[in-house]
Amino acid sequence: MEDRKKDHIDLAFSSRTDQSMVDNRFEYEPLLGTHQNKDISFSLAGKKMTLPIWVSSMTGGTQRAGLINRNLAQACAEFGMGMGLGSCRILLDSPEYFDDFNVRPIMGNDVPLFANIGICQLEQMLDDKSTDKLDELVHKLQADGMVVHINPMQEAFQPEGDLLKTPAIELLQQFIETTELKLIVKEVGQGFGKESLRQLLQMPFESIEFGALGGTNFSLVELNRSKPLAAEVYNPFIHIGHTADNMTLTINALLKDLNARDVNVKSLIISGGISSLLDGYYLTQVSELPALFGMGSAFLRHSMGKYDKLQEYVQNLSNGLQLANNFLRIKAD
């Protein structure tokens, strides 16, 4: 105790808070909670997540990705999180990479796992009538369904990119009519506008994942791989999009316009710029649809080495989310 009190004295002056940095989204109610854990579980695709945080799709097929995926899968198993794999396109042509994606034996069967394919690749498979390969892939990975990532900007800026011939919304509808897979639809760093969200809400998806502006922007990733003149011309496009806050409020407004029977999406994964658990917690609480939040780059940053670093990070996320549930209330408008 003496050491702790000495720390208090030594740190008192360096631990003052800046009043201009007050987070005005919450009421802090120290009298109304306890430190006992609450049930904060979330159901997705028929699976229960005891920690309602989604490991957003990030990695593709490389040896380094195998280590990252195994670490993330171990965290999902230990803490009860769900996970979206990075692009599984490589497995369709190069099955030798399967072990880098084969995380179900590590995760166990209790939490949701989704494979991932891009909209341009889906268009090619619809044209070839080969979407049965996606069913086979999901079955082989023992996944619960497929994330379709919507990335026309990324493909346009990618030197090796594929170009859409059909609007993505039409491709999604075609796929829904030809598959029984459970589906999540996700953008990759710039989010969805109002009319896109209106149409998506009326389609039978397990979830819409935002991939909003403010997080890792895969269009920018590809632009950074481009030639300097291309980057100079296309750079303004990178700043177009929708933040997670904007998309959450847009969906809330759309739900008031749409008849309840017309809304077929079951939940939201609020991702894109969610680097603070309080940002994620706040948006899941104000969302009118059941929602959890997703993180990609933060998990990636802590999963590239030994597992204990990622384990410590997720344990702190779990503890912090319990504190938020127990002692914070959303301020009324």
QUIBEL-V424026 format. One record per pair of residues at least 24 apart in sequence whose ideal C-beta (glycine too) atoms are under 10 Angstrom apart, sorted by the first residue. I is the first residue (numbers start at 0). GAP is how many residues later the second one is. If there is no record, write none. Layout:
I&GAP ; I&GAP
//
This chain:
22&253 ; 22&255 ; 22&256 ; 22&259 ; 22&305 ; 22&308 ; 23&307 ; 24&253 ; 24&254 ; 24&256 ; 24&257 ; 24&258 ; 24&260 ; 24&261 ; 24&303 ; 24&305 ; 24&306 ; 25&252 ; 25&255 ; 25&256 ; 25&259 ; 25&298 ; 25&301 ; 25&302 ; 25&303 ; 25&304 ; 25&305 ; 26&300 ; 26&301 ; 26&302 ; 26&303 ; 26&304 ; 26&305 ; 27&299 ; 27&300 ; 27&301 ; 28&297 ; 28&298 ; 28&299 ; 28&300 ; 29&296 ; 29&297 ; 30&296 ; 31&294 ; 31&295 ; 31&296 ; 31&297 ; 32&289 ; 32&290 ; 32&291 ; 32&292 ; 32&293 ; 32&294 ; 32&295 ; 32&296 ; 33&292 ; 33&293 ; 34&284 ; 34&287 ; 34&288 ; 34&291 ; 34&292 ; 35&286 ; 35&290 ; 36&281 ; 36&282 ; 36&284 ; 36&285 ; 36&288 ; 36&289 ; 37&283 ; 37&284 ; 37&287 ; 37&288 ; 38&286 ; 39&40 ; 39&241 ; 39&244 ; 39&252 ; 39&278 ; 39&281 ; 39&282 ; 39&284 ; 39&285 ; 40&39 ; 41&38 ; 41&39 ; 41&40 ; 41&70 ; 41&225 ; 41&242 ; 41&248 ; 41&249 ; 41&250 ; 42&69 ; 42&223 ; 42&224 ; 42&247 ; 42&249 ; 43&38 ; 43&67 ; 43&68 ; 43&70 ; 43&100 ; 43&101 ; 43&138 ; 43&140 ; 43&162 ; 43&163 ; 43&222 ; 43&223 ; 43&225 ; 43&246 ; 43&248 ; 44&37 ; 44&66 ; 44&67 ; 44&68 ; 44&69 ; 44&98 ; 44&99 ; 44&100 ; 44&137 ; 44&138 ; 44&139 ; 44&161 ; 44&162 ; 44&221 ; 44&222 ; 45&66 ; 45&98 ; 45&99 ; 45&136 ; 45&160 ; 46&33 ; 46&35 ; 46&62 ; 46&63 ; 46&64 ; 46&65 ; 46&66 ; 46&97 ; 47&32 ; 47&34 ; 47&62 ; 47&63 ; 47&64 ; 48&27 ; 48&30 ; 48&31 ; 48&32 ; 48&33 ; 48&34 ; 48&61 ; 48&62 ; 48&63 ; 48&243 ; 49&29 ; 49&30 ; 49&31 ; 49&60 ; 49&61 ; 49&268 ; 50&24 ; 50&25 ; 50&27 ; 50&28 ; 50&29 ; 50&30 ; 50&31 ; 50&60 ; 50&241 ; 50&263 ; 50&264 ; 50&266 ; 50&267 ; 50&270 ; 50&271 ; 51&28 ; 51&29 ; 51&30 ; 51&217 ; 51&228 ; 51&229 ; 51&232 ; 51&238 ; 51&239 ; 51&240 ; 51&241 ; 51&269 ; 52&26 ; 52&27 ; 52&28 ; 52&29 ; 52&30 ; 52&216 ; 52&221 ; 52&224 ; 52&227 ; 52&228 ; 52&231 ; 52&239 ; 52&240 ; 52&241 ; 52&242 ; 52&246 ; 52&261 ; 52&264 ; 52&265 ; 52&268 ; 53&27 ; 53&28 ; 53&29 ; 53&30 ; 53&58 ; 53&60 ; 53&130 ; 53&153 ; 53&155 ; 53&215 ; 53&216 ; 53&217 ; 53&220 ; 53&226 ; 53&238 ; 53&239 ; 53&240 ; 53&241 ; 53&242 ; 53&245 ; 54&26 ; 54&27 ; 54&28 ; 54&29 ; 54&30 ; 54&56 ; 54&58 ; 54&216 ; 54&239 ; 54&240 ; 54&241 ; 54&243 ; 54&244 ; 54&245 ; 54&248 ; 54&259 ; 55&26 ; 55&27 ; 55&28 ; 55&30 ; 55&91 ; 55&130 ; 55&132 ; 55&153 ; 55&154 ; 55&155 ; 55&159 ; 55&160 ; 55&213 ; 55&215 ; 55&216 ; 55&218 ; 55&237 ; 55&238 ; 55&239 ; 55&240 ; 55&241 ; 55&242 ; 55&243 ; 55&244 ; 56&26 ; 56&27 ; 56&28 ; 56&29 ; 56&30 ; 56&31 ; 56&57 ; 56&58 ; 56&59 ; 56&90 ; 56&92 ; 56&127 ; 56&129 ; 56&131 ; 56&152 ; 56&154 ; 56&214 ; 56&237 ; 56&239 ; 57&26 ; 57&27 ; 57&28 ; 57&29 ; 57&58 ; 57&158 ; 57&160 ; 57&237 ; 57&238 ; 57&239 ; 57&241 ; 57&242 ; 57&245 ; 58&26 ; 58&27 ; 58&28 ; 58&41 ; 58&42 ; 58&57 ; 58&237 ; 58&241 ; 58&244 ; 58&245 ; 59&25 ; 59&26 ; 59&27 ; 59&28 ; 59&29 ; 59&30 ; 59&31 ; 59&37 ; 59&40 ; 59&41 ; 59&56 ; 60&25 ; 60&26 ; 60&27 ; 60&28 ; 60&29 ; 60&30 ; 60&32 ; 60&33 ; 60&35 ; 60&36 ; 60&37 ; 60&39 ; 60&40 ; 61&24 ; 61&28 ; 61&35 ; 61&38 ; 62&34 ; 62&37 ; 63&36 ; 63&240 ; 64&25 ; 64&32 ; 64&35 ; 64&36 ; 64&235 ; 65&31 ; 65&33 ; 65&34 ; 65&35 ; 65&36 ; 65&37 ; 66&33 ; 66&236 ; 66&237 ; 66&238 ; 66&239 ; 66&240 ; 67&32 ; 67&231 ; 67&232 ; 67&234 ; 67&235 ; 67&236 ; 67&237 ; 67&242 ; 68&30 ; 68&31 ; 68&32 ; 68&33 ; 68&34 ; 68&37 ; 68&38 ; 68&234 ; 69&29 ; 69&30 ; 69&32 ; 69&33 ; 69&36 ; 69&37 ; 69&233 ; 69&237 ; 70&32 ; 70&35 ; 70&228 ; 70&229 ; 70&231 ; 70&232 ; 70&233 ; 70&234 ; 70&235 ; 70&236 ; 70&237 ; 70&238 ; 70&239 ; 70&240 ; 71&31 ; 71&34 ; 71&35 ; 71&227 ; 71&228 ; 71&230 ; 71&231 ; 71&235 ; 71&238 ; 71&242 ; 72&28 ; 72&29 ; 72&30 ; 72&31 ; 72&32 ; 72&33 ; 72&34 ; 72&35 ; 72&38 ; 72&40 ; 72&230 ; 73&29 ; 73&32 ; 73&33 ; 73&229 ; 73&233 ; 73&236 ; 73&237 ; 73&240 ; 74&31 ; 74&32 ; 74&224 ; 74&227 ; 74&228 ; 74&232 ; 74&235 ; 74&236 ; 74&238 ; 74&239 ; 74&240 ; 74&242 ; 75&27 ; 75&30 ; 75&31 ; 75&32 ; 75&34 ; 75&35 ; 75&36 ; 75&37 ; 75&238 ; 76&26 ; 76&27 ; 76&28 ; 76&29 ; 76&30 ; 76&31 ; 76&33 ; 76&34 ; 77&29 ; 77&30 ; 77&229 ; 77&232 ; 77&233 ; 77&236 ; 77&237 ; 77&240 ; 78&32 ; 78&232 ; 78&235 ; 78&236 ; 78&238 ; 78&239 ; 79&28 ; 79&30 ; 79&31 ; 79&238 ; 80&26 ; 80&30 ; 80&31 ; 80&211 ; 80&213 ; 80&214 ; 80&218 ; 80&233 ; 80&236 ; 80&237 ; 81&25 ; 81&29 ; 81&30 ; 81&31 ; 81&32 ; 81&62 ; 81&125 ; 81&187 ; 81&210 ; 81&212 ; 82&24 ; 82&28 ; 82&29 ; 82&30 ; 82&31 ; 82&60 ; 82&211 ; 82&216 ; 83&28 ; 83&29 ; 83&30 ; 83&31 ; 83&32 ; 83&59 ; 83&61 ; 83&62 ; 83&63 ; 83&65 ; 83&100 ; 83&102 ; 83&123 ; 83&125 ; 83&185 ; 83&187 ; 83&210 ; 83&212 ; 84&28 ; 84&29 ; 84&30 ; 84&31 ; 84&56 ; 84&58 ; 84&61 ; 84&62 ; 85&29 ; 85&30 ; 85&61 ; 85&63 ; 85&210 ; 85&214 ; 86&28 ; 86&29 ; 86&30 ; 86&31 ; 86&34 ; 86&60 ; 86&62 ; 86&64 ; 86&101 ; 86&131 ; 87&26 ; 87&27 ; 87&28 ; 87&29 ; 87&30 ; 87&33 ; 87&46 ; 87&49 ; 87&50 ; 87&53 ; 87&55 ; 87&58 ; 87&59 ; 88&27 ; 88&28 ; 88&29 ; 88&31 ; 88&32 ; 88&48 ; 90&24 ; 90&26 ; 90&42 ; 90&46 ; 90&49 ; 90&50 ; 91&25 ; 91&29 ; 91&33 ; 91&38 ; 91&41 ; 91&42 ; 91&44 ; 91&45 ; 94&42 ; 94&45 ; 97&39 ; 97&42 ; 97&43 ; 100&36 ; 100&39 ; 100&40 ; 100&42 ; 101&38 ; 101&39 ; 101&40 ; 102&38 ; 102&39 ; 102&40 ; 103&36 ; 103&37 ; 103&38 ; 103&39 ; 103&40 ; 104&37 ; 106&35 ; 108&33 ; 108&35 ; 110&33 ; 111&31 ; 111&32 ; 111&33 ; 111&70 ; 111&72 ; 111&94 ; 111&95 ; 112&25 ; 112&28 ; 112&29 ; 112&30 ; 112&31 ; 112&32 ; 113&24 ; 113&27 ; 113&29 ; 113&30 ; 113&31 ; 113&32 ; 113&33 ; 113&34 ; 113&67 ; 113&68 ; 113&69 ; 113&70 ; 113&72 ; 113&92 ; 113&93 ; 113&95 ; 114&24 ; 114&25 ; 114&26 ; 114&27 ; 114&28 ; 114&29 ; 114&30 ; 114&31 ; 114&32 ; 114&66 ; 115&27 ; 115&30 ; 115&31 ; 115&32 ; 115&33 ; 115&68 ; 115&70 ; 116&29 ; 116&30 ; 116&31 ; 116&32 ; 116&58 ; 117&29 ; 117&30 ; 117&31 ; 117&32 ; 117&33 ; 117&34 ; 117&36 ; 117&37 ; 117&43 ; 117&44 ; 117&70 ; 118&29 ; 118&30 ; 118&31 ; 118&32 ; 118&33 ; 118&35 ; 118&36 ; 118&43 ; 118&45 ; 118&47 ; 118&48 ; 118&49 ; 118&50 ; 118&52 ; 118&53 ; 118&56 ; 118&66 ; 118&67 ; 118&69 ; 119&29 ; 119&30 ; 119&31 ; 119&32 ; 119&34 ; 119&35 ; 119&38 ; 119&41 ; 119&42 ; 119&43 ; 119&44 ; 119&45 ; 119&48 ; 119&51 ; 120&27 ; 120&28 ; 120&34 ; 120&41 ; 121&24 ; 121&26 ; 121&27 ; 121&28 ; 121&46 ; 121&49 ; 121&50 ; 121&52 ; 121&53 ; 122&39 ; 122&40 ; 122&41 ; 122&42 ; 122&43 ; 122&45 ; 122&47 ; 122&48 ; 122&51 ; 122&52 ; 123&38 ; 123&41 ; 124&46 ; 124&50 ; 124&53 ; 125&40 ; 125&44 ; 125&45 ; 125&48 ; 125&49 ; 125&52 ; 126&38 ; 126&39 ; 126&44 ; 126&47 ; 128&49 ; 130&43 ; 130&44 ; 130&47 ; 130&48 ; 130&50 ; 131&46 ; 131&47 ; 133&41 ; 133&44 ; 133&45 ; 133&47 ; 134&43 ; 134&44 ; 134&45 ; 134&46 ; 136&44 ; 137&41 ; 137&43 ; 137&44 ; 138&42 ; 142&38 ; 142&39 ; 143&37 ; 143&38 ; 143&40 ; 143&62 ; 144&34 ; 144&35 ; 144&36 ; 144&37 ; 144&38 ; 144&39 ; 144&60 ; 144&61 ; 144&62 ; 145&29 ; 145&33 ; 145&35 ; 145&36 ; 145&37 ; 145&38 ; 145&39 ; 145&60 ; 146&36 ; 146&37 ; 146&38 ; 146&39 ; 146&59 ; 146&60 ; 146&62 ; 146&122 ; 147&24 ; 147&27 ; 147&33 ; 147&35 ; 147&36 ; 147&37 ; 147&38 ; 147&57 ; 148&35 ; 148&36 ; 148&37 ; 148&38 ; 148&39 ; 148&40 ; 148&60 ; 148&62 ; 148&69 ; 149&35 ; 149&36 ; 149&37 ; 149&38 ; 149&40 ; 149&41 ; 149&42 ; 149&46 ; 149&50 ; 149&59 ; 149&61 ; 150&35 ; 150&36 ; 150&37 ; 150&38 ; 150&39 ; 150&60 ; 150&67 ; 150&68 ; 150&71 ; 151&35 ; 151&36 ; 151&38 ; 151&67 ; 152&34 ; 152&35 ; 152&36 ; 152&37 ; 152&64 ; 152&65 ; 152&66 ; 152&67 ; 152&69 ; 152&70 ; 152&81 ; 152&84 ; 152&85 ; 152&87 ; 152&88 ; 153&33 ; 153&34 ; 153&35 ; 153&36 ; 153&63 ; 153&64 ; 153&65 ; 153&66 ; 153&67 ; 153&68 ; 153&69 ; 154&33 ; 154&63 ; 154&64 ; 154&67 ; 155&63 ; 155&66 ; 155&67 ; 155&78 ; 155&81 ; 156&61 ; 156&62 ; 156&63 ; 156&64 ; 156&65 ; 156&66 ; 156&67 ; 156&68 ; 156&69 ; 156&73 ; 156&74 ; 156&77 ; 156&78 ; 156&80 ; 156&81 ; 157&60 ; 157&61 ; 157&63 ; 157&64 ; 157&65 ; 157&67 ; 157&68 ; 158&63 ; 158&66 ; 158&67 ; 158&68 ; 158&71 ; 159&62 ; 159&65 ; 160&61 ; 167&28 ; 167&32 ; 168&26 ; 168&27 ; 168&30 ; 168&31 ; 168&34 ; 171&27 ; 171&28 ; 171&31 ; 171&33 ; 172&26 ; 172&30 ; 175&27 ; 175&28 ; 175&29 ; 175&88 ; 180&25 ; 181&24 ; 181&25 ; 181&84 ; 182&24 ; 183&24 ; 183&25 ; 183&81 ; 183&82 ; 183&83 ; 183&85 ; 184&24 ; 184&26 ; 184&80 ; 185&24 ; 185&25 ; 185&83 ; 185&85 ; 185&86 ; 185&108 ; 186&24 ; 186&25 ; 186&26 ; 186&30 ; 186&31 ; 186&32 ; 186&54 ; 186&55 ; 186&60 ; 186&84 ; 186&85 ; 187&27 ; 187&28 ; 187&29 ; 187&30 ; 187&31 ; 187&33 ; 187&34 ; 187&84 ; 187&108 ; 188&24 ; 188&25 ; 188&26 ; 188&27 ; 188&28 ; 188&29 ; 188&30 ; 188&31 ; 188&32 ; 188&49 ; 188&52 ; 188&82 ; 188&83 ; 188&84 ; 188&107 ; 189&24 ; 189&25 ; 189&27 ; 189&28 ; 189&29 ; 189&30 ; 189&47 ; 189&48 ; 189&49 ; 189&50 ; 189&51 ; 189&52 ; 189&53 ; 189&82 ; 190&24 ; 190&26 ; 190&49 ; 190&50 ; 190&51 ; 190&52 ; 190&53 ; 190&55 ; 190&56 ; 190&59 ; 190&80 ; 190&81 ; 190&82 ; 191&49 ; 191&50 ; 191&55 ; 191&58 ; 191&59 ; 192&47 ; 192&48 ; 192&49 ; 192&53 ; 192&54 ; 192&57 ; 193&48 ; 193&52 ; 193&53 ; 193&56 ; 193&57 ; 193&59 ; 193&60 ; 194&59 ; 195&46 ; 195&51 ; 195&54 ; 196&45 ; 196&50 ; 196&53 ; 196&54 ; 196&56 ; 196&57 ; 196&68 ; 197&52 ; 197&53 ; 197&55 ; 197&56 ; 197&59 ; 197&60 ; 197&64 ; 199&51 ; 199&54 ; 199&64 ; 199&65 ; 200&50 ; 200&53 ; 200&54 ; 200&56 ; 200&57 ; 200&61 ; 200&62 ; 200&63 ; 200&64 ; 200&67 ; 200&88 ; 201&52 ; 201&56 ; 201&57 ; 201&59 ; 201&60 ; 201&61 ; 201&62 ; 201&63 ; 202&60 ; 202&61 ; 202&62 ; 203&60 ; 203&61 ; 203&62 ; 204&59 ; 204&60 ; 204&61 ; 204&62 ; 204&63 ; 205&59 ; 205&60 ; 205&61 ; 205&63 ; 206&58 ; 206&59 ; 206&60 ; 206&61 ; 206&62 ; 206&63 ; 206&82 ; 206&83 ; 206&84 ; 206&85 ; 206&87 ; 207&39 ; 207&43 ; 207&57 ; 207&58 ; 207&59 ; 207&60 ; 207&61 ; 207&62 ; 207&81 ; 207&83 ; 208&58 ; 208&59 ; 208&60 ; 208&61 ; 208&62 ; 208&63 ; 208&83 ; 208&85 ; 209&32 ; 209&33 ; 209&34 ; 209&36 ; 209&37 ; 209&38 ; 209&41 ; 209&58 ; 209&59 ; 209&60 ; 209&61 ; 209&62 ; 209&63 ; 209&64 ; 209&73 ; 209&81 ; 209&83 ; 209&84 ; 210&30 ; 210&31 ; 210&33 ; 210&36 ; 210&58 ; 210&60 ; 210&61 ; 210&62 ; 210&83 ; 210&85 ; 211&29 ; 211&30 ; 211&31 ; 211&32 ; 211&33 ; 211&34 ; 211&35 ; 211&36 ; 211&58 ; 211&59 ; 211&60 ; 211&61 ; 211&62 ; 211&71 ; 211&82 ; 212&25 ; 212&26 ; 212&27 ; 212&28 ; 212&29 ; 212&30 ; 212&31 ; 212&33 ; 212&34 ; 212&59 ; 212&60 ; 213&27 ; 213&28 ; 213&29 ; 213&30 ; 213&31 ; 213&32 ; 213&57 ; 213&58 ; 213&59 ; 213&60 ; 213&61 ; 213&65 ; 214&28 ; 214&29 ; 214&56 ; 214&57 ; 214&58 ; 214&59 ; 214&60 ; 214&79 ; 214&80 ; 214&81 ; 214&82 ; 214&83 ; 215&55 ; 215&56 ; 215&57 ; 215&80 ; 215&81 ; 215&82 ; 215&84 ; 216&24 ; 216&55 ; 216&56 ; 240&31 ; 241&30 ; 242&29 ; 242&30 ; 242&40 ; 243&24 ; 243&26 ; 243&27 ; 243&28 ; 243&29 ; 243&30 ; 243&35 ; 243&36 ; 243&38 ; 243&39 ; 243&49 ; 243&50 ; 244&25 ; 244&28 ; 244&34 ; 244&37 ; 244&38 ; 244&41 ; 246&25 ; 246&36 ; 246&40 ; 247&34 ; 247&35 ; 247&36 ; 247&38 ; 247&39 ; 247&40 ; 247&41 ; 247&43 ; 248&34 ; 248&37 ; 248&38 ; 248&39 ; 250&36 ; 250&37 ; 250&38 ; 250&40 ; 251&34 ; 251&35 ; 251&36 ; 251&37 ; 252&35 ; 253&34 ; 253&35 ; 254&32 ; 254&33 ; 254&34 ; 255&32 ; 262&25 ; 262&26 ; 264&24 ; 264&25 ; 265&24 ; 266&24 ; 266&25 ; 267&24 ; 267&25 ; 267&26 ; 268&24 ; 268&25 ; 269&24 ; 270&24 ; 270&25 ; 271&24 ; 272&24 ; 273&24 ; 274&26 ; 275&44 ; 276&39 ; 276&40 ; 276&41 ; 276&42 ; 276&43 ; 276&44 ; 276&46 ; 276&47 ; 277&42 ; 277&43 ; 277&45 ; 277&46 ; 277&50 ; 279&37 ; 279&41 ; 279&44 ; 280&39 ; 280&40 ; 280&42 ; 280&43 ; 280&44 ; 280&47 ; 280&49 ; 281&42 ; 281&46 ; 281&48 ; 281&49 ; 283&37 ; 284&39 ; 284&40 ; 284&43 ; 284&44 ; 284&45 ; 285&44 ; 285&47 ; 292&28
//
